[in-house]
Amino acid sequence: MRTALKAVAIAATLLFVLLAGIRIGGNREALPGPLAQLAGPSRSASFDEAIGLIEDNYYRKIDDSTLQNAGIDGAVSKLRDRFSAYLDPRAYRAFKSHQNPHFSGIGLDVRFVEDGLLIARVYPGTPAEKAGIKAGETVVTVNGKPIRGKSGESAVALIQGQPGTPVTVGIRDRSGKVRQIDVKRARIAVPSVESKTVVGPGGVKVGVVSLSGFVERAGAQVSKAVKAQLAVGAEAIVLDLRGNGGGLLDEAVAVGSVFIERGPIVITKGRNRPREVYRAGGGAIPANVPVVVLVDRNSASASEIVAGAIQDSGRGVVVGGRTFGKGVFQEVTELRNGGALDITVGEYFTPSGRNLGGGGVKQGSGVKPNIEVSPSGGPQAALDAAVAQAARKKR
């Protein structure tokens, strides 16, 4: 009799543990009916119930996908994280195309600001240039709708679309005046890497390699450009990351590996992400080639990873203005509806252990340049200072 009671007690305990596990985080839908009832309602049950009631009883027909998109977007907005976003299927397609240097849009390189998209560059020969849009202006509306409060990816997705289709952008100039411009989208080929050779003080040849974004194959393109500059006689390298708002983490590691032969490039960790050290992949240029990284306030994320790694490792110096100060990274996860969640999943640290943010998603101190250059002198003054520093290191 005692044995039988013991068996019943064990079974009851196991059932309790099973149910406790289900309540904490199990998949209720995968359970048999009786156990599902014992486990209680799933976390999504109330949401699904509310969506069903709206679909069945609201006075006009509402598309199910519209409700689903609004629900997910609302959940993400409650995070109060400017770097996290829900990308609906259209926005996600635009996001993926933006990671490729060939995409459809109007030809703007933009930076996310509080009330819109600050235009860092207008690419030559594009619809934006032909329409008279200029760097330094801000996109504040798309097709009459304000983009304030939207994530950068969502706002960019509104501008992008099929080649030949129209889009109306509200452009605010430096004086604060807003004008509406009708533009037709086109296939855009963005040169993510550009390079040139300049002569610095003492006749030292300096290769200047500019990277506009950490898109696919950015590391390979930077490597090719840097080695081409060395092949034609450059004795030092300036990596220009001004206005570069970041991009893919793997490409940041690849770019850092062009200059750092071994050791860590960046360290990441998150609540549900183990600490991970991303190390240089090898094949860097010779250590006796001076390296200067040129940055400004719009150098963010992956740009800060590269600048911080080069600074911490002693491989080179950082010149220009203090960087943006982003200390977190996001992960994009595709959803069943064709959209995606782009949410903050952890923080990153430079090789010395610095987090460049302000704690969580707050803007922080960023990378402080070894040699600061006042922005009042303009872009050319900062470039001249970087070239001079690179040449001085070589002499």
C-alpha positions in Angstrom: 0.0 0.0 0.0 2.8 2.4 0.9 4.5 1.7 -2.4 1.3 2.5 -4.3 0.9 5.8 -2.4 4.5 6.7 -3.1 4.0 6.1 -6.8 0.9 8.3 -6.7 2.8 11.0 -4.9 5.6 10.9 -7.4 3.2 11.1 -10.3 1.4 14.1 -8.7 4.8 15.8 -8.2 5.8 15.1 -11.8 2.5 16.5 -13.0 2.9 19.6 -10.9 6.5 20.1 -12.2 5.2 19.6 -15.8 2.5 22.1 -15.4 4.8 24.6 -13.7 7.2 24.3 -16.6 4.3 24.8 -19.1 3.1 27.9 -17.2 6.5 29.4 -17.1 7.4 29.0 -20.7 6.1 25.8 -22.4 4.2 25.4 -25.6 0.6 24.8 -24.6 -0.6 24.2 -28.1 1.6 21.1 -28.4 -0.1 19.4 -25.4 -3.0 16.9 -25.4 -6.4 18.5 -24.7 -6.7 17.6 -21.0 -3.2 18.8 -20.2 -3.8 22.0 -22.2 -6.8 22.7 -20.1 -4.9 22.1 -16.9 -2.0 24.3 -18.1 -4.3 27.3 -18.5 -4.6 29.8 -21.3 -1.6 30.5 -23.5 -0.1 34.0 -23.5 -1.3 34.6 -27.0 -4.9 33.5 -26.3 -6.2 36.9 -25.2 -4.6 38.6 -28.1 -6.0 36.1 -30.6 -9.4 36.4 -28.9 -9.3 40.2 -29.2 -8.3 40.1 -32.9 -11.2 37.6 -33.5 -13.7 39.9 -31.8 -12.6 42.9 -33.9 -12.7 40.9 -37.1 -16.2 39.5 -36.3 -17.9 42.5 -34.7 -16.2 45.8 -35.8 -18.6 47.9 -38.0 -16.4 47.7 -41.1 -14.2 44.9 -42.4 -10.6 45.0 -41.2 -7.9 42.9 -42.8 -6.4 40.4 -40.5 -2.8 41.2 -41.6 -3.4 44.8 -40.7 -4.4 43.9 -37.2 -1.5 41.5 -36.7 1.0 44.1 -38.0 -0.5 46.8 -35.7 -0.4 44.4 -32.7 3.3 43.5 -33.2 4.2 47.1 -33.9 2.5 48.2 -30.7 4.3 45.6 -28.6 7.7 46.7 -29.9 6.8 50.4 -29.4 6.2 49.6 -25.7 9.9 48.7 -25.4 10.7 52.4 -25.8 13.8 51.5 -27.7 14.7 53.7 -30.6 16.9 50.9 -32.1 14.2 48.2 -32.0 11.5 47.9 -34.7 8.9 45.6 -36.2 9.4 45.4 -39.9 6.2 44.5 -41.8 6.7 42.3 -44.9 7.2 45.4 -47.1 9.6 47.1 -44.8 11.6 43.9 -44.3 12.0 43.5 -48.1 13.4 47.0 -48.2 15.6 46.4 -45.2 17.2 43.3 -46.9 17.7 45.2 -50.1 19.4 48.0 -48.2 22.0 45.6 -46.9 23.0 45.1 -50.5 24.8 47.9 -52.3 22.3 47.6 -55.2 18.7 48.6 -54.2 15.7 50.6 -55.4 15.2 54.0 -53.9 15.9 57.7 -54.7 19.6 57.9 -53.9 20.0 59.1 -50.3 22.4 58.1 -47.6 20.6 59.0 -44.4 21.1 59.0 -40.7 18.3 58.5 -38.2 17.4 61.5 -36.1 14.6 62.2 -33.7 12.2 63.7 -36.2 13.2 62.1 -39.4 16.1 61.1 -41.6 19.1 63.5 -41.8 20.6 63.4 -45.3 24.3 62.7 -45.1 24.9 62.3 -48.8 23.0 62.5 -52.1 24.5 60.1 -54.6 25.4 61.6 -58.0 23.0 61.0 -61.0 20.2 59.7 -58.8 16.5 60.9 -58.7 17.2 62.7 -55.4 20.1 64.8 -56.9 18.0 65.6 -60.0 15.2 66.7 -57.8 17.5 69.2 -56.0 17.6 67.4 -52.6 20.8 68.3 -50.7 23.0 66.9 -48.0 22.2 68.5 -44.6 18.5 68.5 -45.2 16.1 66.2 -43.4 13.3 63.9 -44.7 10.3 64.5 -42.4 7.4 63.0 -44.3 6.8 60.3 -46.8 3.7 60.4 -48.9 2.3 63.0 -46.6 2.8 61.0 -43.4 5.3 62.1 -40.7 8.1 59.7 -40.0 8.8 61.0 -36.5 8.7 58.2 -34.0 9.4 55.5 -36.6 12.6 53.5 -36.5 15.2 54.3 -39.1 14.6 51.0 -41.0 10.9 51.6 -41.1 11.3 55.1 -42.4 13.8 54.1 -45.1 11.4 51.3 -46.1 8.7 53.9 -46.9 11.0 55.7 -49.3 12.2 52.6 -51.1 10.0 50.7 -53.6 9.8 49.3 -57.1 11.8 51.2 -59.7 9.6 53.7 -61.6 7.0 54.1 -58.8 6.4 57.6 -57.4 7.0 58.7 -53.9 6.5 62.2 -52.3 9.0 63.2 -49.7 8.8 66.2 -47.4 12.2 67.8 -47.2 13.1 70.3 -44.4 16.0 72.6 -45.3 18.5 74.1 -42.9 16.2 77.1 -42.3 13.4 74.9 -41.2 11.2 75.3 -44.3 9.6 72.1 -45.6 8.9 71.5 -49.3 7.1 68.5 -50.9 9.0 66.8 -53.7 7.7 64.2 -56.1 10.3 61.7 -57.1 10.4 58.4 -59.1 12.3 55.6 -57.6 15.1 54.0 -59.5 17.6 51.2 -59.3 20.5 52.6 -57.3 24.1 51.3 -57.3 25.8 52.6 -54.2 29.6 52.7 -54.0 30.0 51.6 -50.4 33.8 52.0 -50.7 35.7 54.7 -52.4 39.4 55.4 -52.3 42.1 57.9 -53.4 45.7 58.7 -52.9 46.7 62.1 -51.4 50.1 63.5 -50.6 50.5 64.5 -46.9 53.2 66.5 -45.2 56.8 65.6 -46.1 55.6 64.1 -49.4 54.2 61.0 -47.7 51.6 59.2 -49.9 48.4 58.4 -47.9 45.6 56.2 -49.1 42.2 57.4 -48.0 39.6 54.7 -48.0 36.0 55.8 -47.3 33.3 53.3 -46.2 29.7 54.5 -46.3 28.0 51.5 -44.6 28.8 48.0 -43.3 26.8 46.2 -45.9 27.4 42.8 -47.4 31.0 42.3 -48.4 32.1 45.6 -46.9 35.1 43.9 -45.3 36.2 42.4 -48.6 35.8 45.7 -50.4 37.8 47.6 -47.8 40.5 45.0 -47.9 40.7 45.2 -51.7 40.8 49.1 -51.6 43.4 49.3 -48.9 45.7 46.8 -50.6 45.3 48.6 -54.0 46.4 51.8 -52.3 49.5 50.1 -50.9 50.2 48.6 -54.3 50.4 52.1 -55.9 52.7 53.5 -53.3 50.6 54.6 -50.3 52.7 54.5 -47.1 49.8 55.0 -44.7 46.1 54.6 -44.6 43.2 56.8 -43.4 39.9 54.8 -42.9 37.1 57.4 -43.3 34.0 56.4 -41.3 32.4 59.8 -41.1 28.7 59.6 -41.5 28.8 55.8 -41.4 25.8 54.7 -39.2 26.9 51.1 -39.0 25.4 47.9 -40.4 26.3 44.2 -40.1 28.3 43.0 -37.1 30.2 40.4 -39.1 31.3 43.1 -41.6 32.6 45.2 -38.7 34.8 42.3 -37.6 35.9 41.8 -41.2 36.8 45.5 -41.6 38.7 45.5 -38.3 40.6 42.4 -39.5 42.0 44.3 -42.4 44.2 46.3 -39.9 44.4 44.0 -36.8 46.2 40.7 -37.3 45.1 39.0 -34.2 43.2 39.5 -31.0 39.6 40.6 -30.2 37.7 43.1 -32.3 34.5 43.2 -30.2 32.8 41.4 -27.3 29.1 40.9 -27.1 26.7 39.6 -24.4 23.0 39.8 -23.6 20.4 38.5 -21.2 19.8 35.4 -23.4 23.1 35.7 -25.4 26.3 34.2 -23.9 29.4 36.3 -23.9 31.1 36.0 -27.3 34.5 37.3 -28.4 34.8 38.1 -32.1 38.5 37.9 -33.0 40.4 39.1 -36.0 40.3 36.7 -38.9 44.0 37.2 -40.0 45.4 38.5 -43.3 45.8 42.1 -42.1 48.1 44.6 -43.8 51.6 44.9 -42.4 51.8 46.3 -38.9 54.3 49.0 -39.9 51.7 50.8 -42.1 50.3 53.6 -40.0 46.5 53.6 -39.7 44.2 56.5 -38.8 40.4 56.2 -38.4 38.5 59.4 -39.2 35.1 59.7 -37.4 32.4 62.2 -36.5 29.2 62.4 -34.5 27.4 60.3 -37.1 29.8 57.4 -36.9 27.8 54.8 -35.0 27.5 51.2 -34.1 29.7 49.1 -36.4 31.9 52.2 -37.1 32.4 52.6 -33.3 33.3 48.9 -33.1 36.1 49.3 -35.7 37.3 52.6 -34.3 37.3 51.3 -30.7 39.1 48.1 -31.7 41.9 50.0 -33.5 42.2 52.5 -30.7 42.3 49.8 -27.9 44.7 47.6 -29.7 47.1 50.4 -30.3 47.1 49.6 -34.0 46.2 53.2 -35.0 44.8 56.5 -33.8 41.3 58.0 -34.0 40.9 61.5 -35.4 37.9 63.8 -35.7 34.8 64.2 -33.5 33.4 62.1 -30.8 31.3 59.2 -32.2 27.5 58.7 -31.7 27.6 56.5 -28.6 25.6 53.3 -29.3 26.5 50.4 -27.0 23.8 47.8 -28.1 23.3 45.5 -31.0 20.2 44.2 -32.7 19.2 40.8 -34.1 16.8 40.4 -37.0 14.5 37.4 -36.9 12.2 36.7 -39.8 8.5 36.0 -38.9 6.0 33.7 -40.5 4.1 36.6 -42.1 7.2 37.6 -44.1 8.0 40.5 -41.7 10.8 40.5 -39.1 11.6 41.7 -35.6 14.7 43.8 -35.4 15.2 44.1 -31.6 18.0 44.9 -29.2 19.4 41.6 -27.8 22.6 42.7 -26.1 25.4 45.1 -25.5 28.8 45.2 -27.1 32.2 46.1 -25.7 35.5 47.2 -27.1 38.6 44.9 -26.5 39.4 46.8 -23.4 35.9 46.3 -22.0 34.4 49.7 -22.8 30.7 50.0 -23.5 30.2 53.1 -25.7 26.5 53.5 -24.9 24.9 55.2 -21.9 23.6 52.1 -20.2 21.1 50.0 -22.2 19.7 51.8 -25.2 20.6 55.3 -24.0 23.1 57.3 -26.1 26.5 57.3 -24.5 29.9 58.9 -24.7 31.0 57.0 -27.8 34.7 56.8 -28.9 36.7 59.9 -27.9 39.3 60.6 -30.7 43.0 60.7 -29.8 43.1 63.9 -31.8 39.9 66.0 -31.8 39.1 68.2 -34.7 36.4 70.9 -34.3 33.5 70.4 -36.8 33.5 74.2 -37.4 36.4 73.7 -39.7 34.3 71.6 -42.1 34.9 68.2 -43.6 38.1 69.1 -45.4 39.8 70.3 -42.3 39.1 67.0 -40.5 40.4 65.0 -43.5 43.5 67.2 -43.7 44.2 66.5 -40.0 43.8 62.8 -40.4 46.1 62.7 -43.5 48.7 64.8 -41.6 48.6 62.5 -38.6 49.0 59.4 -40.9 52.0 61.0 -42.7 53.6 62.0 -39.4 53.4 58.5 -38.1 55.2 57.2 -41.2 58.1 59.7 -41.0 
